[in-house]
Each structure stands twice: as C-alpha cells, then as structure tokens.
C-alpha cells in the first residue's frame, strides 16, 4: 500500500501548552532543538509507503517547510477545514493518510506497521487504537483518555487513513466527530442512545463499534490495533511536552 500524507499543523498555541511554550503555533514548539512538526515529517519521510507529503498550516511555517522540502498550503479555521483544504490541494488518487503535527514521538516503523495492517482489510476509514497496557508498559504514567470495551481499554491514535470521498459525503458527521474527539461519551451519543448505553455498561466490542460507524457514515470503518503507543501520544498539555522533551533529548544523545 502506497499513500499520500497530509500533516495538519494549523493549531494555534492558545490552550494548555501556552504555559510551557510561547510559540505562536503548536507545530513550532521546540522539542530538543527541533520544532515539533519536524519529527512528524521525519517519520513520514522515512516510511517507504508514503509518497507525497503536504502540510496544512499557517504562513509562518512556509520557510521551515521549504527547508524540509515539503509543500505547504494555508490552513483554515478548523481541523475539518484543514482536512478539506489538504485533500483539495493534494488531490490524492487513492486513500490519504491524515496525521496531526503534535505526535513528535512517532517513528517511521509505526506508520509502516499501521499501513501494513490497513492493507489486510478493505475499508474506507482506518483508525489506529492503542491498548492501555501497551501505553503503560512503554510510557508509565502517561495520561490518555481511554474507552472501556469488551476487548479491553483503548485510546485512539492521532492519524487516520481514509478515502477522500468520506470527507465530502460524510462531512456533517465527520466535523461533529472531530469536535468531540476528546470526549468519548459525546461521540457515543452521536452513534445513538442504545450505543451510548452499551458503552456505559462496558458491553461494546470493537466489531460493534465498527458496524455502527459504518451504518451511520455509510462507509466501512475499522479500528486497527497497533503495538506502537507513540501513535496515540499527542502533545496537548505541559506534562505531554515534558515527556516528549525527555524522550527525544535522550534519543538525540
């Protein structure tokens, strides 16, 4: 499987991370001597399955991206806007990999592994999920939002492989889901009341979630269990930034 990739780098640094960095945009926060987005780009460049890479971000990134040899287009107001802008600019022939710019611990191997797993099943949406025990084994004490399922406790990743038509035809639900991505209970309500009740009772399985998502969106969606916790460790608060700086400082020595 070969894909094009879009890096979403438009988020302004006006949330919790502001207390730890005065960078205007999250993508430009310094981590061990590199801006955060550069780690994501390095991982994508090192993945043989990734062909073209496009960054969607503010004009302030133009010079940095030129130095990386990566094309960039101006970001919009919301994450969904940026997804649409990226797809319209890149015009991918097949599925496209969407990656946020705030997962600096990501490695090429994790991306390759995810894409290899995706290639084993036919779907329109592939979403990586990480088991809680995998996170805690590799990064003890890391704080993530988990959902308790029949299959175990999982957190979501910060990339998704999808067919472009999903964005155009399912834009209303996709935009709502993006806005609720940090609030699993609200996401569950979006799927229906019976779905929410089963989640509350811990009676949902990954297969049932896949089936419901597919019915609601009209496109087949699958959850892809990954052994690489870095897929789900986004930097959105000071403790995450401290972790990333500690890990990447050691890696650069």
C-alpha positions as CSV (number, residue, x, y, z in Angstrom):
1,X,0.0,0.0,0.0
2,X,1.3,3.4,-1.0
3,X,-0.4,6.6,0.1
4,X,0.0,10.4,0.2
5,X,0.0,12.1,3.6
6,X,-1.4,15.3,4.9
7,X,0.0,16.8,8.1
8,X,-2.4,19.0,10.0
9,X,-0.4,21.8,11.5
10,X,-2.8,24.7,11.9
11,X,-3.5,24.7,15.6
12,X,-2.6,27.9,17.5
13,X,-0.8,27.6,20.8
14,X,-3.6,29.1,22.9
15,X,-4.5,26.2,25.1
16,X,-2.8,24.4,28.0
17,X,0.6,24.3,26.2
18,X,0.8,28.1,26.4
19,X,2.0,27.8,29.9
20,X,5.0,25.7,28.7
21,X,5.9,27.5,25.4
22,X,5.4,30.9,23.9
23,X,5.4,29.6,20.4
24,X,2.5,31.0,18.4
25,X,1.6,27.7,16.8
26,X,1.8,24.2,18.4
27,X,3.6,22.9,15.4
28,X,6.6,25.2,16.1
29,X,7.0,24.4,19.8
30,X,10.7,23.5,20.4
31,X,11.4,19.9,21.5
32,X,15.1,19.0,21.9
33,X,16.2,21.6,19.4
34,X,13.6,20.8,16.7
35,X,10.2,22.2,16.1
36,X,7.5,19.6,16.8
37,X,6.2,19.2,13.3
38,X,9.7,18.2,12.0
39,X,9.6,15.0,14.0
40,X,6.4,14.0,12.3
41,X,7.8,14.9,8.9
42,X,10.9,12.8,9.5
43,X,8.8,9.8,10.4
44,X,6.7,10.2,7.2
45,X,9.8,10.7,5.0
46,X,11.3,7.5,6.5
47,X,8.2,5.4,5.6
48,X,8.6,3.8,2.2
49,X,4.9,3.6,1.7
50,X,4.4,7.3,2.0
51,X,4.8,9.2,-1.3
52,X,3.7,12.9,-1.4
53,X,3.6,14.9,1.8
54,X,1.6,18.1,2.2
55,X,1.5,20.3,5.3
56,X,-1.6,22.4,6.0
57,X,-0.5,25.2,8.3
58,X,0.0,29.0,8.8
59,X,2.2,31.1,6.6
60,X,4.7,31.3,9.5
61,X,5.7,27.7,8.6
62,X,6.5,28.4,5.0
63,X,10.2,28.9,5.5
64,X,10.5,25.9,7.7
65,X,8.7,23.7,5.3
66,X,10.8,25.0,2.4
67,X,13.9,23.9,4.4
68,X,12.3,20.5,4.7
69,X,11.5,20.3,1.0
70,X,7.8,19.8,1.8
71,X,4.9,21.7,0.2
72,X,2.5,23.7,2.4
73,X,-0.9,25.3,1.9
74,X,-2.5,27.9,4.2
75,X,-4.7,26.4,7.0
76,X,-8.3,27.4,7.7
77,X,-10.2,28.0,10.9
78,X,-11.0,24.4,12.0
79,X,-9.4,21.0,11.8
80,X,-12.1,19.9,9.4
81,X,-11.4,22.9,7.2
82,X,-7.7,21.9,7.1
83,X,-8.6,18.3,6.1
84,X,-10.7,19.5,3.3
85,X,-8.1,22.1,2.2
86,X,-5.4,19.4,2.2
87,X,-7.4,16.9,0.2
88,X,-8.4,19.6,-2.4
89,X,-4.8,20.7,-2.8
90,X,-3.2,17.3,-2.9
91,X,-5.9,15.6,-5.0
92,X,-4.9,12.1,-3.9
93,X,-5.7,9.3,-6.3
94,X,-6.5,6.8,-3.6
95,X,-6.7,6.8,0.2
96,X,-4.9,9.5,2.1
97,X,-3.1,9.4,5.5
98,X,-4.1,12.3,7.8
99,X,-1.6,12.9,10.6
100,X,-1.6,15.7,13.3
101,X,1.6,17.6,13.8
102,X,1.6,17.0,17.6
103,X,2.8,13.4,17.8
104,X,6.6,14.0,17.9
105,X,7.4,10.6,19.3
106,X,6.1,8.9,16.2
107,X,8.5,6.7,14.2
108,X,8.6,5.5,10.6
109,X,8.2,1.9,11.8
110,X,4.9,2.8,13.5
111,X,3.5,4.4,10.3
112,X,4.6,1.5,8.2
113,X,3.1,-1.0,10.6
114,X,-0.2,0.8,10.6
115,X,-0.3,0.9,6.8
116,X,0.6,-2.7,6.5
117,X,-2.2,-3.7,8.9
118,X,-4.6,-1.5,6.9
119,X,-3.7,-3.3,3.7
120,X,-5.0,-6.5,5.2
121,X,-8.7,-5.4,5.1
122,X,-10.8,-3.4,2.7
123,X,-12.4,-0.3,4.2
124,X,-12.9,3.4,3.7
125,X,-11.7,4.5,7.1
126,X,-8.9,3.1,9.2
127,X,-8.4,4.4,12.7
128,X,-5.5,3.2,14.9
129,X,-6.2,2.3,18.5
130,X,-3.8,1.5,21.4
131,X,-4.4,-0.8,24.3
132,X,-3.9,0.8,27.8
133,X,-1.4,-1.9,28.8
134,X,0.8,-1.0,25.8
135,X,0.8,2.6,26.8
136,X,1.6,1.9,30.4
137,X,4.3,-0.6,29.6
138,X,6.2,1.8,27.3
139,X,5.3,5.1,28.9
140,X,4.4,4.5,32.6
141,X,2.1,7.2,34.0
142,X,1.2,8.7,30.6
143,X,-2.3,10.2,30.8
144,X,-4.7,9.3,27.9
145,X,-8.4,9.2,27.5
146,X,-9.5,5.5,27.4
147,X,-12.7,3.7,26.4
148,X,-13.6,0.5,28.3
149,X,-14.7,-2.1,25.8
150,X,-15.3,-5.9,25.8
151,X,-11.9,-6.3,24.1
152,X,-10.1,-4.1,26.7
153,X,-9.3,-0.5,27.4
154,X,-8.2,1.5,24.3
155,X,-7.2,5.0,23.4
156,X,-7.4,6.5,19.8
157,X,-4.4,7.4,17.7
158,X,-3.7,10.7,16.0
159,X,-3.8,9.6,12.4
160,X,-6.4,8.2,10.1
161,X,-6.3,6.6,6.7
162,X,-9.3,7.3,4.7
163,X,-10.8,7.6,1.2
164,X,-11.3,11.2,0.2
165,X,-15.0,10.7,-0.6
166,X,-15.6,10.1,3.1
167,X,-14.8,13.7,3.8
168,X,-17.1,15.1,1.1
169,X,-20.1,12.8,1.6
170,X,-19.9,12.4,5.3
171,X,-18.8,16.0,6.2
172,X,-21.5,16.8,8.7
173,X,-20.8,13.8,10.9
174,X,-17.1,13.9,10.4
175,X,-16.9,17.5,11.5
176,X,-19.0,16.7,14.6
177,X,-16.8,13.7,15.4
178,X,-13.7,15.8,15.1
179,X,-15.1,18.4,17.5
180,X,-15.9,15.6,20.0
181,X,-12.7,13.6,19.6
182,X,-11.5,14.3,23.2
183,X,-15.0,13.5,24.6
184,X,-15.8,9.8,24.0
185,X,-19.2,10.0,25.7
186,X,-20.4,12.7,23.3
187,X,-19.1,10.7,20.4
188,X,-21.0,7.7,21.7
189,X,-24.2,9.8,21.8
190,X,-23.6,10.7,18.1
191,X,-23.9,7.0,17.4
192,X,-27.3,6.6,19.1
193,X,-28.7,6.2,22.6
194,X,-28.5,2.4,22.6
195,X,-24.9,2.6,21.6
196,X,-24.2,5.0,24.5
197,X,-26.0,2.7,27.0
198,X,-23.9,-0.3,25.9
199,X,-20.8,1.8,26.2
200,X,-21.7,2.8,29.7
201,X,-22.3,-0.8,30.6
202,X,-19.0,-1.8,29.0
203,X,-20.8,-4.1,26.6
204,X,-19.4,-2.7,23.4
205,X,-16.9,-4.5,21.3
206,X,-14.6,-3.1,18.6
207,X,-16.6,-5.1,16.0
208,X,-19.8,-3.5,17.2
209,X,-18.3,0.0,17.0
210,X,-17.1,-0.7,13.5
211,X,-20.5,-1.8,12.4
212,X,-22.3,1.2,13.9
213,X,-19.8,3.7,12.5
214,X,-20.2,2.0,9.1
215,X,-24.0,2.3,9.3
216,X,-24.0,5.9,10.4
217,X,-21.4,7.2,7.9
218,X,-22.3,4.9,5.0
219,X,-18.7,3.9,4.7
220,X,-16.9,0.9,6.2
221,X,-14.7,1.9,9.1
222,X,-12.3,-0.3,11.0
223,X,-10.3,0.0,14.2
224,X,-6.7,-1.0,13.7
225,X,-4.9,-2.2,16.9
226,X,-1.3,-1.0,16.9
227,X,1.5,-2.1,19.2
228,X,3.1,1.4,18.8
229,X,1.9,3.7,21.6
230,X,3.5,6.7,20.0
231,X,0.6,6.8,17.6
232,X,-1.7,7.9,20.4
233,X,0.6,10.2,22.4
234,X,-0.2,13.7,21.3
235,X,1.3,16.7,23.0
236,X,-1.6,18.8,24.2
237,X,-0.6,19.7,27.8
238,X,2.6,20.5,29.6
239,X,3.1,17.0,31.0
240,X,3.0,15.6,27.5
241,X,5.6,18.2,26.4
242,X,7.8,17.3,29.3
243,X,7.6,13.6,28.3
244,X,8.4,14.3,24.6
245,X,11.4,16.5,25.5
246,X,12.7,13.9,27.9
247,X,12.4,11.0,25.4
248,X,13.7,12.9,22.4
249,X,16.6,14.6,24.3
250,X,17.8,11.1,25.2
251,X,17.3,9.9,21.6
252,X,19.5,12.7,20.2
253,X,22.4,12.0,22.5
